[in-house]
Amino acid sequence: MSDILVIGGGIAGTSAAARLSHLGQVTLLERESALAHHASGRSAALFDISYGQPTTVALNRASQEYLETANGGVLSTRGLMVIGSEETAEAFEHDADTMGLERIEIDAARSLFPILAPHIDRAGFEAAAWDIDTDLLLQNFARELRGNGGRIVTGADVTAIARDGKRWAVTAGGETHEAELLVNAAGAWVDEIARLAGVAPLGVTPLRRSMARIPAPGGLDVNGWPMVVGAGETWYCKPDAGALIVSPAEEDPAEPHDAWADDMVLAEGLARYEAAVTEPVTRMLANWAGLRTFSPDRGLVLGRDPAVPEFVWCAGQGGYGFQTSPAASALLADLVAGRRPELDPPIVDGLSPARFT
């Protein structure tokens, strides 16, 4: 028997469980055989402090120190560059202004990313963007949870949720787990979990995003290259262990499932990438897809359900789960404990599930 049950073993649920383990006995339920099987295990893993809407940026800023220093830190230098041409000038200017990028000369851009096509004539750069060691961050939180006596139960597919008096009873993996507080961090499945619990769903939308891993273009050393984004976020690429990962950056609505890349979407995205570089794509090393789940206003949803306060939302991470996890999980623990959060009240209100009522 636990004080708190957390459903979902991605970065959102694992970080929340770790923070909540300081308040009582926590059990984390994950349907797959290992943590971070779905969206968290398929992330591009970049920390860009300016990425997202205002509430997300506030979480990014509040997470930075933890990501830099906690347990030795999990960040390494990467950088972010947006590129464009005369044809994409309007989209480029919008991206550069929104993200606060420094406009740089095209020769400087080519020194950072030497395969730029001749027609690419503008670039914006942000040095304050870092790779996240996502596995290390996840395992740090899992270690914290276990260190406080918490449990991680894998292979625990939730099939029923009931409430009897003051306790939840969750049937998962053939066992029944009980607790006073239930935290819903089930990613693309958060609305399904809410319905099982008799709680009004948020109306989240899982959106598929595909990735291809390709050999280093021209046999070049790509390790020092920045993440590069096509104006309007029509594609992006990022170094990955001596190769490149390339994404069409699509947002195609999907039902919750173990996602896979759509061949046509992937081909179109690779074609957009190829049009901006001098090296063709000759083969793929691998491809995959993940579901980035957004709330109706695309902001994270953190806090007690207004109608059922014993049900806590940790949802709508979209593409921001890793970079917001330190601050999001700290906020969730503060709200559960009844402590005053460190984040400003308007930000806390802007993240609350009460905003949808």
PLY file of the C-alpha trace (Angstrom):
ply
format ascii 1.0
element vertex 357
property float x
property float y
property float z
element edge 356
property int vertex1
property int vertex2
end_header
0.00 0.00 0.00
1.29 3.45 -0.94
0.50 7.05 -0.17
0.84 8.10 -3.82
0.46 6.21 -7.10
2.00 7.67 -10.26
0.84 6.28 -13.60
3.39 6.68 -16.39
7.13 6.05 -16.44
8.30 8.65 -18.92
10.36 11.61 -17.76
7.22 13.38 -16.49
6.07 10.53 -14.28
9.54 9.49 -13.12
10.54 13.02 -12.11
7.19 13.59 -10.40
7.51 10.31 -8.51
11.02 11.25 -7.39
9.94 14.62 -5.99
6.81 13.19 -4.39
8.83 10.43 -2.73
9.97 13.02 -0.19
6.35 13.36 0.94
5.38 9.69 1.39
5.50 6.19 -0.02
5.32 6.33 -3.84
4.67 3.57 -6.36
5.29 4.29 -10.06
3.33 2.17 -12.54
4.66 1.79 -16.10
2.82 -0.31 -18.69
5.95 -1.20 -20.68
8.89 -3.37 -19.61
11.15 -0.36 -19.03
10.91 3.35 -18.29
10.81 5.93 -21.12
9.61 3.51 -23.79
7.39 5.96 -25.69
7.83 9.73 -26.24
10.58 10.14 -23.62
12.72 7.51 -25.29
12.37 9.16 -28.70
13.19 12.77 -27.88
15.55 15.04 -29.79
16.88 15.92 -26.31
17.74 19.61 -26.67
17.47 22.21 -23.90
16.59 25.55 -25.45
15.53 27.98 -22.77
13.39 30.07 -25.14
11.51 27.12 -26.67
7.76 27.14 -25.98
5.04 29.46 -24.83
5.45 31.71 -21.76
4.52 29.13 -19.11
6.86 26.61 -20.73
9.70 29.13 -20.92
9.18 29.88 -17.21
9.58 26.17 -16.47
12.67 26.03 -18.72
14.28 28.88 -16.82
13.43 27.37 -13.47
14.90 24.03 -14.60
18.23 25.34 -15.90
20.24 25.26 -12.67
19.13 21.72 -11.88
20.00 20.50 -15.38
23.40 22.19 -15.18
24.41 21.11 -11.69
22.29 18.42 -10.00
24.11 15.08 -9.75
26.94 16.57 -11.77
24.67 17.99 -14.49
23.26 16.52 -17.69
23.97 19.24 -20.28
26.62 19.53 -22.98
27.23 22.25 -25.56
25.26 22.08 -28.80
23.87 25.41 -30.08
20.83 26.03 -32.26
20.71 27.57 -35.74
17.70 28.48 -37.88
18.36 28.89 -41.61
16.37 30.37 -44.45
16.39 31.76 -47.97
14.66 34.51 -49.89
11.75 32.12 -50.38
11.34 31.52 -46.64
12.26 35.04 -45.48
8.99 35.73 -43.65
9.07 32.45 -41.72
12.74 32.98 -40.91
12.16 36.46 -39.49
9.27 35.17 -37.38
11.38 32.34 -35.98
14.40 34.52 -35.33
12.34 37.18 -33.54
10.29 34.68 -31.52
13.35 32.72 -30.41
15.56 35.75 -29.86
18.23 34.51 -32.26
21.33 36.46 -33.20
21.48 37.03 -36.97
24.83 35.84 -38.24
26.62 36.14 -41.59
26.11 33.21 -43.90
29.86 32.49 -43.95
29.74 32.14 -40.16
26.73 29.86 -40.49
28.57 27.72 -43.03
31.53 27.40 -40.67
29.13 25.93 -38.09
27.25 23.76 -40.60
29.46 23.33 -43.67
26.92 21.60 -45.94
24.61 24.60 -46.41
23.24 24.86 -49.93
24.23 27.98 -51.95
20.70 29.47 -51.91
20.58 29.55 -48.10
21.35 33.20 -47.42
20.29 33.91 -43.84
20.83 32.34 -40.44
20.11 32.98 -36.79
22.07 31.40 -33.97
21.55 30.71 -30.28
24.57 29.50 -28.34
22.48 28.87 -25.21
21.13 25.51 -26.36
22.44 22.25 -24.96
22.13 18.53 -25.45
20.46 16.73 -22.56
21.74 13.35 -21.44
18.18 12.07 -21.22
19.01 8.61 -19.90
21.18 10.05 -17.13
18.46 12.53 -16.14
15.82 9.81 -16.09
18.01 7.44 -14.07
18.91 10.21 -11.61
15.22 10.69 -10.85
14.63 6.93 -10.67
17.53 6.62 -8.22
16.06 9.41 -6.09
12.70 7.65 -6.03
14.19 4.31 -5.02
16.48 5.97 -2.49
13.41 7.24 -0.66
11.84 3.79 -0.57
9.71 4.22 -3.70
8.85 1.39 -6.06
8.89 1.17 -9.84
6.57 -1.48 -11.24
6.95 -2.23 -14.96
4.62 -4.33 -17.08
1.80 -2.63 -15.20
-0.86 -1.83 -17.81
-3.71 -0.06 -16.00
-7.03 -1.72 -16.74
-9.31 -0.41 -13.97
-9.41 2.44 -11.47
-11.89 2.70 -8.61
-12.24 4.94 -5.59
-13.56 3.66 -2.29
-13.78 6.32 0.38
-10.40 8.00 0.67
-8.33 5.57 -1.41
-7.80 4.81 -5.05
-7.58 1.20 -6.19
-5.72 0.79 -9.47
-5.64 -2.58 -11.22
-2.46 -2.92 -13.27
-0.55 -5.95 -14.48
-2.81 -8.31 -12.58
-2.26 -6.55 -9.24
-4.28 -3.96 -7.34
-2.40 -0.97 -5.97
-3.95 1.41 -3.45
-3.12 4.97 -2.47
-4.74 8.18 -1.29
-3.39 10.25 -4.18
-3.30 9.37 -7.88
-0.96 11.20 -10.29
-1.76 10.93 -13.99
1.47 11.18 -16.00
0.47 8.74 -18.73
1.56 10.83 -21.73
-0.63 10.19 -24.76
-2.90 8.06 -22.56
-3.71 10.71 -19.91
-7.31 11.17 -21.03
-7.86 7.41 -21.09
-6.58 7.18 -17.50
-8.84 10.06 -16.48
-11.90 8.33 -17.94
-11.04 5.11 -16.08
-10.88 7.15 -12.88
-14.19 8.89 -13.53
-12.46 12.26 -14.03
-13.30 14.63 -16.88
-10.62 14.37 -19.60
-8.64 17.41 -20.72
-9.06 16.91 -24.45
-5.37 16.37 -25.16
-4.08 15.70 -28.67
-1.22 13.28 -29.32
0.76 14.43 -32.36
3.16 12.14 -34.20
6.70 13.26 -34.93
9.01 11.11 -37.05
12.80 10.78 -37.07
15.40 9.30 -39.39
19.00 8.56 -38.47
21.35 9.01 -41.42
25.13 8.60 -41.83
27.30 11.65 -41.35
26.96 13.67 -44.60
30.03 13.30 -46.80
31.77 11.38 -44.03
32.32 14.65 -42.16
32.75 14.93 -38.41
29.34 16.22 -37.32
29.82 16.06 -33.56
30.43 19.80 -33.17
27.60 20.92 -35.44
24.61 22.74 -33.92
21.04 21.61 -34.19
19.78 23.15 -37.44
16.15 24.03 -38.11
14.56 24.99 -41.41
12.63 28.27 -41.27
9.06 27.64 -40.14
10.28 24.41 -38.49
9.64 22.44 -41.65
12.52 20.09 -40.73
15.41 19.90 -38.34
18.60 17.91 -37.92
20.89 17.26 -35.00
24.14 15.34 -34.48
23.72 12.00 -32.79
26.70 9.78 -31.93
28.58 10.51 -35.15
25.48 10.48 -37.36
22.58 12.90 -37.93
18.98 12.59 -36.90
16.61 14.37 -39.28
12.94 15.05 -38.63
10.14 16.36 -40.86
8.93 18.15 -37.69
5.38 17.03 -38.47
2.47 17.29 -36.04
-0.01 14.71 -37.28
-2.85 13.84 -34.87
-2.81 10.21 -33.77
-4.54 7.90 -31.35
-2.41 6.78 -28.37
-0.26 3.89 -29.57
3.33 2.72 -29.96
4.07 5.10 -32.81
6.11 4.46 -35.94
7.30 6.74 -38.73
5.10 7.29 -41.78
7.23 6.51 -44.84
5.77 9.26 -47.02
5.99 11.94 -44.31
9.57 10.92 -43.60
10.47 11.04 -47.30
8.97 14.51 -47.67
10.84 15.76 -44.62
14.13 14.33 -45.84
13.52 16.02 -49.19
13.07 19.39 -47.44
16.32 18.79 -45.54
18.13 17.78 -48.76
16.96 20.96 -50.49
18.84 23.02 -47.89
22.15 21.11 -47.96
24.80 20.05 -50.44
25.00 16.37 -49.46
22.25 13.96 -50.54
20.69 11.38 -48.26
21.85 8.01 -49.57
20.43 5.74 -46.87
18.81 5.61 -43.46
20.39 3.87 -40.52
17.12 3.76 -38.59
13.78 5.53 -38.23
11.18 5.91 -35.51
8.38 8.17 -34.28
6.97 9.42 -31.01
3.77 11.06 -29.84
4.10 14.59 -28.46
0.94 15.20 -26.46
-0.48 18.71 -26.14
-3.28 20.17 -24.06
-5.90 22.35 -25.81
-3.78 25.50 -25.28
-0.45 23.64 -25.81
0.70 24.39 -22.26
1.65 21.84 -19.62
-1.03 20.80 -17.13
0.24 20.49 -13.57
-1.82 20.23 -10.41
-4.85 18.82 -8.67
-8.01 18.30 -10.67
-10.48 21.04 -9.60
-13.38 18.57 -9.27
-11.42 15.62 -7.87
-8.45 17.03 -5.91
-7.11 13.57 -5.05
-6.42 13.17 -8.79
-3.32 15.10 -9.92
-2.49 15.99 -13.52
1.06 15.86 -14.87
0.25 16.11 -18.55
0.64 17.90 -21.86
4.43 17.92 -21.95
4.42 18.14 -25.75
8.03 18.37 -26.85
9.18 19.98 -23.60
9.16 17.08 -21.14
12.87 16.69 -20.44
13.79 20.36 -20.34
10.90 21.26 -18.02
11.02 18.18 -15.79
13.03 19.59 -12.87
10.77 22.60 -12.38
7.53 20.83 -13.34
8.12 18.03 -10.84
9.12 20.50 -8.11
5.94 22.48 -8.73
3.83 19.35 -8.58
5.37 18.38 -5.23
4.79 21.87 -3.86
1.14 21.80 -4.91
0.60 18.34 -3.41
2.33 19.33 -0.15
0.42 22.61 0.10
3.63 24.63 -0.07
4.00 27.97 -1.80
5.60 27.31 -5.21
8.76 29.13 -6.24
7.20 29.99 -9.60
5.19 33.21 -9.84
1.44 32.81 -9.20
0.39 33.75 -12.77
2.63 30.97 -14.12
1.23 28.47 -11.62
-2.30 29.48 -12.60
-1.39 29.20 -16.27
-0.31 25.59 -15.72
-3.25 24.57 -13.54
-5.91 22.17 -14.85
-8.46 24.64 -13.46
-7.86 26.86 -16.50
-9.95 24.46 -18.60
-13.03 24.64 -16.37
0 1
1 2
2 3
3 4
4 5
5 6
6 7
7 8
8 9
9 10
10 11
11 12
12 13
13 14
14 15
15 16
16 17
17 18
18 19
19 20
20 21
21 22
22 23
23 24
24 25
25 26
26 27
27 28
28 29
29 30
30 31
31 32
32 33
33 34
34 35
35 36
36 37
37 38
38 39
39 40
40 41
41 42
42 43
43 44
44 45
45 46
46 47
47 48
48 49
49 50
50 51
51 52
52 53
53 54
54 55
55 56
56 57
57 58
58 59
59 60
60 61
61 62
62 63
63 64
64 65
65 66
66 67
67 68
68 69
69 70
70 71
71 72
72 73
73 74
74 75
75 76
76 77
77 78
78 79
79 80
80 81
81 82
82 83
83 84
84 85
85 86
86 87
87 88
88 89
89 90
90 91
91 92
92 93
93 94
94 95
95 96
96 97
97 98
98 99
99 100
100 101
101 102
102 103
103 104
104 105
105 106
106 107
107 108
108 109
109 110
110 111
111 112
112 113
113 114
114 115
115 116
116 117
117 118
118 119
119 120
120 121
121 122
122 123
123 124
124 125
125 126
126 127
127 128
128 129
129 130
130 131
131 132
132 133
133 134
134 135
135 136
136 137
137 138
138 139
139 140
140 141
141 142
142 143
143 144
144 145
145 146
146 147
147 148
148 149
149 150
150 151
151 152
152 153
153 154
154 155
155 156
156 157
157 158
158 159
159 160
160 161
161 162
162 163
163 164
164 165
165 166
166 167
167 168
168 169
169 170
170 171
171 172
172 173
173 174
174 175
175 176
176 177
177 178
178 179
179 180
180 181
181 182
182 183
183 184
184 185
185 186
186 187
187 188
188 189
189 190
190 191
191 192
192 193
193 194
194 195
195 196
196 197
197 198
198 199
199 200
200 201
201 202
202 203
203 204
204 205
205 206
206 207
207 208
208 209
209 210
210 211
211 212
212 213
213 214
214 215
215 216
216 217
217 218
218 219
219 220
220 221
221 222
222 223
223 224
224 225
225 226
226 227
227 228
228 229
229 230
230 231
231 232
232 233
233 234
234 235
235 236
236 237
237 238
238 239
239 240
240 241
241 242
242 243
243 244
244 245
245 246
246 247
247 248
248 249
249 250
250 251
251 252
252 253
253 254
254 255
255 256
256 257
257 258
258 259
259 260
260 261
261 262
262 263
263 264
264 265
265 266
266 267
267 268
268 269
269 270
270 271
271 272
272 273
273 274
274 275
275 276
276 277
277 278
278 279
279 280
280 281
281 282
282 283
283 284
284 285
285 286
286 287
287 288
288 289
289 290
290 291
291 292
292 293
293 294
294 295
295 296
296 297
297 298
298 299
299 300
300 301
301 302
302 303
303 304
304 305
305 306
306 307
307 308
308 309
309 310
310 311
311 312
312 313
313 314
314 315
315 316
316 317
317 318
318 319
319 320
320 321
321 322
322 323
323 324
324 325
325 326
326 327
327 328
328 329
329 330
330 331
331 332
332 333
333 334
334 335
335 336
336 337
337 338
338 339
339 340
340 341
341 342
342 343
343 344
344 345
345 346
346 347
347 348
348 349
349 350
350 351
351 352
352 353
353 354
354 355
355 356
